[in-house]
Amino acid sequence: MPALFTPLALKSVTLRNRVIVSPMCQYSSEEGKATDWHLVHLGARAVGGAGLVIAEATAVSPEGRISHGDAGLWNDAQIEPLQRINRFVEQHGAVAGVQIGHAGRKASAQRPWEGDKHLGPDEKPWPILAPSAVAFGAYLPVTPAAMSKDDIVRVRGNFAAAAKRALAAGYRFLELHFAHGYLAHEFFSPLANQRSDEYGGSFENRCRFLVETFDAVRAVWPEHLPLAVRLSVTDWAEGGVTVEESIELLKKLKGRGLDFIDVSQGFVTPDISKIPWGPGFMVPTTARIRREVGLPCGAGWMISEPAAADAIVQDGHADGVILAREMLKDPYWPFHAAKALGVDKPQQLLPVQYSHWLKR
Ligand SMILES: Cc1cc2nc3c(=O)[nH]c(=O)nc-3n(C[C@H](O)[C@H](O)[C@H](O)COP(=O)(O)O)c2cc1C
């Protein structure tokens, strides 16, 4: 069996294979509630054979949304539509996961296809919070308000409450969004955090919001279920987050109950010119983090070929591959990859309604 198609056990949860659907905002929720779109989008990727389907960045509070269309878990009415989706995803053999987060200074923006800019005065904008009153810049020019200690305590509580709702919604894998220049990453990165209190300055202080938030979630998320973090492990910038610092943070979180690392990168500033784009460009860093932190890791970014994906797992660079755009192009990527890699009876990855008719 190719390594990519061997099961992966994470706490009490076993993925049927190591193909993971990366969280992808759909900007298609209504007041934070999932719609038919999400049932079809997430359901199709479970039907396509993935081991784990991680639902999009889901806001822990209304002000933590990127756009009006973001998913949310800030109230109980948001639970029921997700239960239906998660039942379907799990019935089709995938594990249902979700990413929870807060958009920080990138909040209150238009949907990408409506402009991607901060909302204007006539577009129902909302107040933007961040560690410091420093704007992201470029297409997101609004200067956020620096969070008070009360804000920090409240948002931490929002994360824990959202985690409880995620459990009630039937998710079995929970990921904290500590990446891509959103709130947690803004606390970690000196490029966004200019605080002079215990939440800014030194490495310890810049970690504090992330560690406290992690602890608050771990306290309510069942011990037997995996808790993951998606971290931008480098800012690709002078004075920004480094891989070395990220490894130290991840070791701290490991000691506090972290089960899985979704290795990501960048986006705390608009400057993406230093990102070394190319197939699998984050794989060597993922391998290093896996080795030095000693936890299961997922490798993402520009992984598309089945043989390359299989080699990443086979060679021990990562425990799974996390695919986004390939999965948009082809929800049956896992089935097609299984065929390409010579898995016996690859059609068995598909539901019987399909597999019965497919001889190979
Ligand atoms: C439509 C879309 C929405 C995305 N939304 C999220 C998100 O909600 N959370 C997140 O961590 N990353 C998000 N990303 C980034 C992807 O999860 C992924 O890391 C990135 O696209 C690189 O993987 P790829 O090369 O396989 O596409 C999004 C990407 C796309 C294309």
The ligand as an SDF file (V2000), in Angstrom:
LIG
                    3D

 31 33  0  0  0  0  0  0  0  0999 V2000
  -10.5370   29.4840   -1.6140 C   0  0  0  0  0  0  0  0  0  0  0  0
   -9.4910   29.3990   -0.5430 C   0  0  0  0  0  0  0  0  0  0  0  0
   -9.8500   29.6490    0.7640 C   0  0  0  0  0  0  0  0  0  0  0  0
   -8.9050   29.5130    1.7900 C   0  0  0  0  0  0  0  0  0  0  0  0
   -9.3000   29.6540    3.0940 N   0  0  0  0  0  0  0  0  0  0  0  0
   -8.4400   29.3090    4.0880 C   0  0  0  0  0  0  0  0  0  0  0  0
   -8.9070   29.1790    5.4270 C   0  0  0  0  0  0  0  0  0  0  0  0
  -10.0840   29.3190    5.7200 O   0  0  0  0  0  0  0  0  0  0  0  0
   -7.9970   28.8620    6.3720 N   0  0  0  0  0  0  0  0  0  0  0  0
   -6.6660   28.6410    6.0750 C   0  0  0  0  0  0  0  0  0  0  0  0
   -5.8890   28.3510    6.9750 O   0  0  0  0  0  0  0  0  0  0  0  0
   -6.2230   28.7180    4.8080 N   0  0  0  0  0  0  0  0  0  0  0  0
   -7.0690   29.0270    3.8170 C   0  0  0  0  0  0  0  0  0  0  0  0
   -6.6470   29.0100    2.5160 N   0  0  0  0  0  0  0  0  0  0  0  0
   -5.2740   28.5550    2.2290 C   0  0  0  0  0  0  0  0  0  0  0  0
   -5.3040   27.0630    1.9390 C   0  0  0  0  0  0  0  0  0  0  0  0
   -5.8240   26.3330    3.0260 O   0  0  0  0  0  0  0  0  0  0  0  0
   -3.9140   26.5190    1.5690 C   0  0  0  0  0  0  0  0  0  0  0  0
   -3.0600   26.6500    2.6690 O   0  0  0  0  0  0  0  0  0  0  0  0
   -3.3050   27.2320    0.3860 C   0  0  0  0  0  0  0  0  0  0  0  0
   -4.2390   27.4020   -0.6530 O   0  0  0  0  0  0  0  0  0  0  0  0
   -2.0900   26.4660   -0.1390 C   0  0  0  0  0  0  0  0  0  0  0  0
   -2.4340   25.1510   -0.5180 O   0  0  0  0  0  0  0  0  0  0  0  0
   -2.6120   24.7470   -2.0760 P   0  0  0  0  0  0  0  0  0  0  0  0
   -1.3260   25.1070   -2.7720 O   0  0  0  0  0  0  0  0  0  0  0  0
   -2.8660   23.2520   -2.0280 O   0  0  0  0  0  0  0  0  0  0  0  0
   -3.7660   25.5110   -2.6150 O   0  0  0  0  0  0  0  0  0  0  0  0
   -7.5560   29.1730    1.4720 C   0  0  0  0  0  0  0  0  0  0  0  0
   -7.2020   28.9630    0.1360 C   0  0  0  0  0  0  0  0  0  0  0  0
   -8.1560   29.0440   -0.8690 C   0  0  0  0  0  0  0  0  0  0  0  0
   -7.7440   28.7550   -2.2920 C   0  0  0  0  0  0  0  0  0  0  0  0
  1  2  1  0
  2  3  1  0
  2 30  2  0
  3  4  2  0
  4  5  1  0
  4 28  1  0
  5  6  2  0
  6  7  1  0
  6 13  1  0
  7  8  2  0
  7  9  1  0
  9 10  1  0
 10 11  2  0
 10 12  1  0
 12 13  2  0
 13 14  1  0
 14 15  1  0
 14 28  1  0
 15 16  1  0
 16 17  1  0
 16 18  1  0
 18 19  1  0
 18 20  1  0
 20 21  1  0
 20 22  1  0
 22 23  1  0
 23 24  1  0
 24 25  2  0
 24 26  1  0
 24 27  1  0
 28 29  2  0
 29 30  1  0
 30 31  1  0
M  END
$$$$
